[in-house]
Amino acid sequence: MYVPPGHLTARQTANALGITLGGVRQLVHRGRLKRAGGTERHPHYASSDVTALIAARHPIQRPLTRRSEPCNDLRAELCPQPA
């Protein structure tokens, strides 16, 4: 199946976002992602739209508790920062 440059298949989109194909369909249904081509059965999505969704995601920040593991990330990108 041909996918134009700058577009992703539904499976590639799901993998990039870390969700299932059903999650991609829900994003389309809710208006957060727009189909950019393909067919109803095999849609394509603009890679710029997918990149924007990835950038807009906010990771869940959970405070450390006594049972939490200490942070071993040397660059401290993944560790919660004190407020």
PyMOL commands that set and color helices and strands:
alter all, ss='L'
color gray80, all
select helices_A, chain A and resi 10-17+21-29+47-56
alter helices_A, ss='H'
color red, helices_A
select strands_A, chain A and resi 7-9+35-38+43-46
alter strands_A, ss='S'
color yellow, strands_A
deselect
rebuild
show_as cartoon
